[in-house]
Amino acid sequence: MLGPPGSGKGTQAAQLSKELGLPHISTGDLFREHLSKNTPLGQRVKAFMESGQLVPDEIVLEMLFERISKPDCASGCLLDGFPRTIPQAEALEKALSQGDKILALNLEVSDETILKRLSGRLSCKKCGQVYNRFLAPSQKEGVCDRCQGTLYQRDDDRPEVVRERLNVYHKQTKPLLDYYRRKGVLRNIKGEETPENVLQQLWREIEADERLA
Ligand code: AMP
């Protein structure tokens, strides 16, 4: 799944993962897990994440390949937040086995909407459910509707970091759209519609792809 930060990749990938029965692998979530456990890897990536920069490719690739080599990925997986650079996409392609196929689903969302979404984004510490202070608040401020966990703002959702993450997206990740377009596997999705509508568009593209039949 491709798209700028805050385009809904995580929300949609979680839903698709349930419906398709494929694991949802978010490199951002994996890094945040290392950060919260303060592992050596977490310590290596902390400064990059907090400043909105990308983690160096070799670190991301090692962690990603270790994860997708697990048996639950044997029939495929939903990658969310990966690849984010051309070298990452090339490394992924090299690592594929014969018969493996990539579908690049790109959620299109304007910078203006991204700024609104991310500056209000709150996540539950316990279950990961995502809310938005302005667009989709929880019933009780600061408390998760689903599990009563505490809601928090990600460090990298602070406005100055959001702007940097968007710059990084335009410079380093957006070129991937051309990369996958040239390979004929890019599908654009209107990401500013309702979550239900975005999910429908995603399903349409997955079902229309004869290579995945
Ligand atoms: P995300 O949750 O996908 O927005 O990722 C949060 C942060 O994790 C990013 O701003 C990067 O610092 C780091 N990160 C996640 N995935 C990647 C990736 N594929 N390549 C480089 N850095 C990444």
Boltz pocket constraint, residues with backbone or C-beta under 6 A from the ligand:
constraints:
  - pocket:
      binder: B
      contacts: [[A, 5], [A, 27], [A, 28], [A, 29], [A, 31], [A, 45], [A, 48], [A, 49], [A, 50], [A, 52], [A, 53], [A, 54], [A, 55], [A, 56], [A, 60], [A, 80], [A, 81], [A, 82], [A, 83], [A, 84], [A, 85], [A, 88], [A, 156], [A, 165]]
      max_distance: 6.0
